[in-house]
């Protein structure tokens, strides 16, 4: 009998070990994944995130749920991911704000480089340099001449101090040698409303949010801020083409997770996200949003993040920009 119980205990221990091993090796993912978007619903980051989540849900065989966690210039949503368990079930729809905040804010609750795992560089888009249609300059060079002749008279708006449109304009002023006045607003909507009304003169922002106003003649696009012409504005030159080759400002979108994620989980997500980025339907959807698909692996997203942090550090220092 004693021998029986001894054999029973050995067999039971073996079964328990096998059970634990099976649980540890459960295929990823085995339940829903949350994709944090650090903005309210409706913006380009949110829309792209939802397109990705819908397709990833099919390819991964588990639901990917978009959760909007706006606030503090994307710090709230980003911090949720930085502090999450590194198991691949909480991801971030990262964007340029992540790299701007790393350069602008002195007391972030996370380290932008050390506390995140890059997964895929999804997309990017340049800014459109917009002018109110009734202003006396119809080209970028005319704007430069006018602004140099009227220092501190031209007013530009942005969605807030330290926002990508603000820093892009600060970089433009530093590059070209312009003196302008900045008026920050609480969000893109009010900033654009005053631009259309002529209470401010110029603005940089993503073209998708201003396309209708350009097409109906209320705003003019004088240049784009990317390294190359935008496919959706083929006749509009880049700032670089117009004599300032060192100027380039693009807004990036990418998927990240917390630091310390298992290599196989990162590989699974990277493979699926790259497959999504290569799908013609996905490319078409983003093109309709005036967004260029990048579809680049984790190492390229890391390079982009490092490059942008360095860029914005210089812009912030040169422009003496301080967070409010």
N, C-alpha and C positions, 0 to 999 in steps of 0.2 A: 504493500500500500504506500509506504514511504517513497519507494522508487517511482510509483505511479505519479504521486504528487510532485516529485522532483521533475519528472519528465513533463508534467503538465505546466509547471512554472516556467521551464525552459521554452516550451512551445508558445506559451502565452507571451513571454518576453519577446520572442522572435516576431510574433504577429504584431505586437505593439510597436516594435522598432520599424517593421515594414510599413505599418500604418503611418507613423510619423514621417518616414522617408517619402512615402507617396504624397503626403500633404505638403511636404517641403518642396517637392518637385512638381506640384500642380502647375499645369500650363498657364502662362500669362497670356491674356487676362482671364480671370475666372469670375469677375463681377464688374459692375459698371465703373467707368472712369469719369472723373470730373475734370473739365477743362475750364479753368478760371480765366475770365475776361475782365481785366481791371478797369473797365469803362462801363457806363450805362448801355443798355440795348440801343441798337440802331446805327452806331458808327461803323466805319470800315473795319476796324479791328474785330468788332462783334460779328459783323456779317461774314467776314472771312472765317472766323472761328466756328460759326454755325455750319458753314458749308463743309469745312473739314470734319467737324464732329459727326455730321450726318453720314458722310461717306466712310469715315473710320469705324462707325458703329457696324456697318455692313462687313467691312474687311476684317475687323478684329473679332467679330462674333459676339461682342458685348457692347452695351449702350455706352456712348460717350455723351455726357450731359454737360451742356454749357451753363456755367453759373456766373452771373455778373456780380462782381464785387468792386464797385468803383470807390473812389475817395482818395484824398491826399496825393493827387497827381499820380495815381496808379500804385502808390506804395502799399495800400491796404491789401489789394488783391495779390500783388507780388509777394508780400510778406507771408500771406497764407500758404503759398506754394513753397517758399523758402523754408518754412517751419514744418511742412507736412512730412509724413513718413515717406522715405525714398523708395517706395514700392511700385511706382509707375501708375498709381491710381489717382494722383492729383497732379495736373499739368497746368502750365501757364501759357496763355496766348500772349507772348512777349512782343514788345515793340520798342520804338525809339525812346519812349519815356524812360525805359529801364536804364538805358545808357546815359541819358541826360541827367537823371536823378543821381547816378553814380558820381557825376562831375559837379552837380549843383548843390546837393543837400549834404550838410556836414554830419548829420546824425541819423543815417539810415538804420533801420532795425535789422538789416542783412547786408552781406557783402555781395555785390553784384557779380563779381568774378568767381568767388569761392563757394557761394551758397546755391548755385544753380547748375544743372546739367543741360547743356545745349543738346537738342535732338535734331531739328531740321530748320534750315533757313527757308521759309515758305515763300515770301514775296517782298516786294519793295515798290515804292513809287516816288517820283520826284515831286517837288512842290511846283505850283503854278504861281508866277509873280503877277499879281492882279492889280489893276488900277481902275478907279472909278471912271466911267466912260466919258464924263464931261471934263476931265482934267486936261491941261494943255499939252500933255505928252502922249503920243500914240505909239511910240517905240521905246525900247529899254534905253537906248542911247539918248533919246530926247529926255527921258526921265532923269538920267544921270546928269545931263547938262543943266536941266532945270534945278535939280536938288543942290548941285554945287553952286549955282547962282543964287539960291535962296536957302542958305544953311539954317537948320533948326525950324524951318517952316513946314516942311513936308511931314505929315503925321502917318504913322502906320499902326495898325491894330493887331492884336493877337488874342489867343484864347487864355492868356495868363502869363505872368512872369515865369520864365523857364520852360515854357511850352516849346515844342519843335518849331512852330511858325515864328515865335519870338526870337529864338536862338538863330534860326536861319536868316532872319533879317539882320540881327546883330552881326553875324558873320559876313553878310553882304556889305553892310556899312563899313566894317573893318577892311574888307578886301578892296572895295572900290574907293574908299575914302570919302564917305558921305556922313553928313550930320543931319539926323532926323530925330523926331520925337516919337516915343513909344507910348501907346495907350493900351494897357492890358484890360481885358474884359473877363467876365466870368463865363467863359465858354465861347465856342465858335459862332453860334447863332447871333448873339448881340454884336460881336466884332464884325461879322459880315453885314449885318443890318446897317450899321453906321457907315460902312464902306460904300454900300449901295446908295445910301442917302447923301454921301459926299461929306459927312462930318469927319471922316478920315480919308486919306488919299490912296494908300496902297496896302497890300497884305500878301503874305505867302501862305498858301494852304493847299491841300490835296484838290486836284481839279474836279473830282467827282462831286464834291459838295457845292461847287460853283458853276457847273456846266450849264445849267438852265439860264443863269444870269448872264453868262457869256453869250450864249446862243441868242438871247433876246435883246442883246445890246446894252445891258446895264453895266457890265464889266468888260474890260479888255485884258487879254493875256499878253504880257509884254515879253515874257521869257519863261523857261522852265529851269529848275534848279539841279537837275541830274547831270551825270557825266555824258549822257547821250540824249538825243531828242526822244520825246515820248511818242510811242506808236499811235496814240490817240490825238496827238497834236503835232503831226509831222511837219507843218509849216512854221512852227514856233521855235526859234533858236534857243539854245542853252545859254546861260550866263557865260559859261566858259567859251563858247563860240564867239561871243561878243567882245572878247578881249580880256577876259579874266579867267585864264585856264586853271588857276588854283582853286576856283570856287566850285563846290559840289555839295549838295545837301539832299539826301534821300531818307525816306521813312521806311524802316524795315519791319517785317512781321515774322515771327518765328515761334516754334514750340520749344518749351523748356520744361524741365522737371526739377525737383530738389536735388541737391548734391548727394552723391553716394548711391545713386541708383545702380542696380545690378547691370552688368554689361549686356546680358542676354535680353533684358527688358528694354534697354536703350536700343539695342539692335532691332528688336521686333518693331518698336515704335518708329524708328528711323526708316525701316524698310516700307512699312505701311504708308507713312507720310510722303515718302518719295514717290511711291506708286500713285498716290492721290495727285501729287503735283504734276505727274506726267500724263494724267488723263486729259484728253482733249476737252471734255465737258467742263472740267475744273478750270482749265486755262481759259476757256471761253467765258465762264462766269466771272473770273477775276478781271479779264480784259474789259468786260462790260462795266466793271467797277473802276476802270482806269488804274488798275493795279497790275504790275508785271510779275509773273510767276518766276521765282528763282529755282526752287526745287533742289537745294544743295544740302549735303549731309552735315552732320554735327560739327565736324572740324571747320567747315566754312562759316557756320553760324558763330563759332568761337572767335574766328578771325574778325568777322564783322563787328562783334560786340567790342573786342579789344580796340579795333580801329576807331569805332565811334566814341568810345570813352575818351580816348586820346584827343580826338577832334574837338569834342565839346568842352573838355578841360581848357583847351587853348582859347576857344571862342568865349567862354565864360570869363577867363582871366583877362583877355584883351578887351572885352566889352564891359568889364567890371560889373557883371551881372550878379545880383544877390537874390536869394530866395526870399519870398515874402511869407 
